[in-house]
Structures are given as C-alpha cells and as structure tokens.
C-alpha cells in the first residue's frame, strides 16, 4: 500500500516521496499550503 497526501489548496494527490522531493510545495498549484495530515490508502 502506498501513502498518499492531498494538497490543502488544490486537492492534488501525491505520494510521500514526491511530497518530500518537492519540499512540500505542490507541483500542480505551486503553493505551500501544506498537505492533509491524514494519509489516504490506495490499494495497488
């Protein structure tokens, strides 16, 4: 299972790895609003 996080600003869903790589800045909206702290689980 993958940990996913949702951007508080635009709702873009990213992986934990991607979130850390982009230094918590959303690639889609370019804002650093933070991500929802509750991870969403997706079954692969």
MARKE-381027 format. One record per residue: x, y, z of N, C-alpha, C, O in turn. Coordinates in steps of 0.02 Angstrom, whole numbers, padded with zeros to 5 digits, always signed. Layout:
REM MARKE-381027
XYZXYZXYZXYZ;...
END
This chain:
REM MARKE-381027
+00042-00060+00000+00000+00000+00000+00044+00062+00000+00097+00064+00030;+00019+00112-00034+00055+00175-00042+00025+00229+00002-00036+00234+00008;+00067+00269+00033+00043+00327+00070+00033+00384+00021+00077+00400-00018;-00026+00414+00024-00040+00471-00020-00060+00531+00023-00090+00523+00076;-00043+00590-00001-00061+00651+00035-00097+00699-00013-00083+00700-00073;-00144+00737+00015-00185+00781-00026-00168+00854-00011-00167+00875+00047;-00154+00893-00064-00139+00964-00056-00201+01000-00028-00256+00991-00053;-00191+01041+00023-00247+01077+00054-00274+01131+00008-00332+01150+00014;-00234+01155-00039-00255+01208-00083-00295+01183-00143-00351+01207-00155;-00267+01136-00181-00300+01116-00244-00325+01044-00244-00360+01024-00291;-00307+01005-00193-00332+00936-00190-00291+00885-00229-00310+00827-00236;-00233+00907-00256-00189+00862-00292-00164+00807-00245-00142+00821-00189;-00166+00745-00268-00143+00689-00228-00072+00670-00249-00059+00657-00307;-00027+00668-00201+00043+00650-00215+00066+00596-00167+00038+00586-00113;+00120+00562-00187+00150+00512-00143+00194+00547-00092+00213+00605-00101;+00209+00512-00039+00252+00540+00014+00320+00559-00015+00348+00612+00002;+00347+00516-00058+00412+00527-00089+00412+00592-00131+00458+00632-00127;+00359+00600-00170+00352+00659-00213+00345+00722-00171+00374+00774-00187;+00306+00718-00118+00295+00775-00073+00361+00798-00043+00375+00858-00041;+00402+00751-00020+00466+00768+00010+00515+00794-00042+00554+00840-00028;+00513+00765-00102+00558+00785-00156+00545+00858-00176+00592+00895-00191;+00481+00877-00177+00463+00946-00196+00463+00993-00137+00437+01049-00142;+00490+00971-00080+00496+01012-00020+00428+01039+00003+00423+01097+00023;+00377+00997-00001+00310+01013+00022+00275+01067-00019+00223+01093+00001;+00303+01084-00077+00270+01131-00123+00232+01091-00175+00261+01046-00206;+00168+01107-00185+00128+01070-00233+00150+01086-00304+00157+01144-00322;+00161+01033-00343+00184+01042-00412+00128+01070-00456+00142+01107-00504;+00066+01053-00440+00009+01075-00481-00007+01149-00471-00014+01185-00520;-00015+01170-00408-00036+01240-00396+00022+01284-00374+00014+01345-00370;+00080+01255-00358+00138+01294-00340+00136+01326-00271+00178+01367-00255;+00087+01307-00231+00081+01337-00165+00106+01289-00111+00109+01228-00120;+00124+01319-00055+00148+01279+00001+00097+01283+00057+00112+01302+00113;+00036+01263+00041-00019+01265+00089-00014+01208+00139-00046+01209+00191;+00027+01159+00123+00032+01100+00165-00014+01046+00139-00056+01058+00096;-00005+00987+00165-00044+00929+00143-00087+00905+00201-00070+00914+00259;-00143+00874+00184-00185+00845+00236-00144+00793+00272-00113+00749+00242;-00145+00797+00338-00101+00754+00378-00125+00682+00379-00086+00637+00393;-00188+00671+00364-00213+00602+00363-00198+00570+00297-00226+00590+00245;-00154+00521+00297-00138+00487+00234-00198+00448+00208-00237+00420+00246;-00203+00445+00143-00256+00407+00110-00224+00344+00082-00172+00347+00050;-00254+00288+00095-00226+00225+00071-00259+00203+00006-00320+00200+00001;-00218+00187-00042-00242+00160-00106-00214+00090-00114-00155+00080-00104;-00256+00044-00131-00231-00024-00144-00204-00027-00215-00237-00005-00262;-00144-00054-00221-00113-00057-00288-00143-00112-00329-00123-00122-00387;
END
